[in-house]
Amino acid sequence: MNKNEVEALITERGRKSSARMRIVDDTSDFMALNPGDVMVLNDNPYLITRNEKESGFGQDDDPKFWVKRTISLLTGEIKIVKLVFFEEFVQEVGGYKIHFYRSPIKEARVLEAVRGHSLFMHGFDVNDNVGNNVRIIDFIRGPSLNKLVGNCNMSHEHYFHSRLLEILTGVCDCLQSLSYLHENGLVHGDVRWDHILYDRDQKRYRWIDFDYNYDFPENPFGMDLIGLGEIITCIVGMGGCFYSDVKANPMFKGVVDQLQPEDFSILEQNRLMNLRKIYPYIPERLNNVLLHFSGYATVFYESVDEVLNDLRDALGDLEGVSNTN
């Protein structure tokens, strides 16, 4: 596709082409691809409009240069284009050293497996002109779960009584859907609450971002389950609650000295899981779900279904206290 053809399509979409516009079919150097450039993938030209941004782990608004928001110049649809970016690290969990790595091919396999499944993002993969595996993702309109909860401008107690049941109930089916991946021998690989979006058009929560993989032969789905526990804790706690947060909050002055190492996550030793110590109105059954992911745990969840069965049972304890304050 030549420059005149691309410019004609850009004009047809009501946009102006940049004098510095480049048309590329090799996406290897993703750092050099800027808004206004056009990527031609499988004969479909995609106009880059922005780099997507990180929304978790304290890195809000950091650009992800390998993830481009684009417009398909053939259809006019917004598409997220994920380019090849390799990254790896080792994390120690419970005495095990687990190798994490990005795998475009693994994400392509997940996209194929969840095609038509409403609780996951949808898309397909293509190879660019030099063989890079590129994923073309349908754009989902709506906030991430961490943004949705973070925008609740109220005290935790008000949130507990007015919003927690609604959000937990709404997200349960999405959390449960991880079992679909596991039944197909796949993992999400990066289970975090900023990797769940609330789809405003479909009125449901959906998983995104499947490009991380990990090697954990002793428990192949274990890191997904730990991530699930941390998501539930973040929802219940109205955000992640760390030792530094407790120590800095005057409301918890009398609690800090009562905290034990066992009250914290088995993955992140500074993330508080025993939220009932700072929010005593949290029902015991709900708090017990969180404790399965803490240092108190002697029996661990072995499947998504086990987690969600206990969580749904615990939701019954919230029904009597919701909307009372």
RAMO-V873086 format. One record per backbone hydrogen bond with DSSP energy under -1.0 kcal/mol. CO is the residue of the C=O (numbers start at 1). NH is the residue of the N-H. If there is no record, write none. Layout:
# RAMO-V873086
<<CO NH> <CO NH>>
This chain:
# RAMO-V873086
<<2 6> <3 7> <4 8> <5 9> <6 10> <7 11> <8 12> <9 13> <10 15> <11 14> <18 21> <22 38> <24 40> <25 129> <28 30> <29 32> <30 33> <34 37> <37 48> <38 24> <39 46> <41 44> <44 41> <45 73> <46 39> <47 71> <48 36> <50 69> <52 64> <54 61> <56 59> <59 62> <62 54> <64 67> <66 83> <67 52> <68 81> <69 49> <69 50> <70 79> <71 47> <72 76> <77 72> <78 139> <79 70> <80 137> <81 68> <82 135> <87 102> <89 100> <91 98> <93 96> <96 93> <98 91> <99 215> <100 89> <101 213> <103 107> <104 108> <105 109> <106 110> <107 111> <108 112> <109 113> <110 114> <114 117> <117 120> <119 207> <122 138> <124 136> <126 134> <128 131> <132 128> <134 126> <135 82> <136 124> <137 80> <141 200> <143 198> <144 148> <145 149> <146 150> <147 151> <149 152> <151 153> <152 154> <155 159> <156 160> <157 161> <158 162> <159 163> <159 164> <161 323> <163 167> <164 168> <165 169> <166 170> <167 171> <171 175> <172 176> <173 177> <175 178> <176 179> <177 180> <178 182> <179 183> <181 186> <182 185> <192 195> <195 208> <196 145> <197 206> <199 203> <199 204> <204 199> <206 197> <207 121> <211 103> <213 101> <216 219> <219 222> <221 225> <222 226> <223 227> <224 228> <225 229> <226 230> <227 231> <228 232> <229 233> <230 234> <231 235> <232 236> <233 237> <234 239> <241 272> <242 246> <243 247> <244 248> <249 252> <250 253> <252 255> <252 256> <255 258> <256 259> <260 263> <261 264> <262 296> <263 273> <263 274> <264 295> <268 271> <270 243> <271 265> <273 275> <274 277> <275 278> <275 279> <279 282> <283 287> <284 288> <285 289> <286 290> <287 291> <290 293> <291 294> <293 266> <294 297> <303 307> <304 308> <305 309> <306 310> <307 311> <308 312> <309 313> <310 314> <311 315> <314 317> <315 318> <315 319> <318 321> <318 322>>
